[in-house]
Amino acid sequence: INLYLQIEQKPHKKEELTVANSVLKLAADLIK
């Protein structure tokens, strides 16, 4: 979540944000 917030503050890094989103979704599925 911290990583997402850090990238969220840098809109110009959309690609990194997309990658982070994918990773977070995967991590969320693994946690469940």
N, C-alpha and C positions, 0 to 999 in steps of 0.2 A: 504493500500500500504506500509506503514511504517513497519508493521508486516512482510509482505512478504520480504522486503529488509533485515530486521534483520535476518530472518531465512535463507535467501539466502546466507548470509555470513557464515553460519554454515552448510556446506554440509553434515556433519555426522548426521544431524537431518533430514534425508529424510522423515521419517514418518510424522514428524511435518510439514514439507514443503508441503507434499501431503494434509494433513488436512487443512492447511492454504489456499492452492490453491482452495480446494473445497469450503471453507467458502467464499473466495473472489469471486468465480464464482457465488455463491448463492447471495451474497451481491450485486454484479454487476447486477444480474437479478432483484433484488428487487428495486435497484436505478432506473433502466430503467422503 
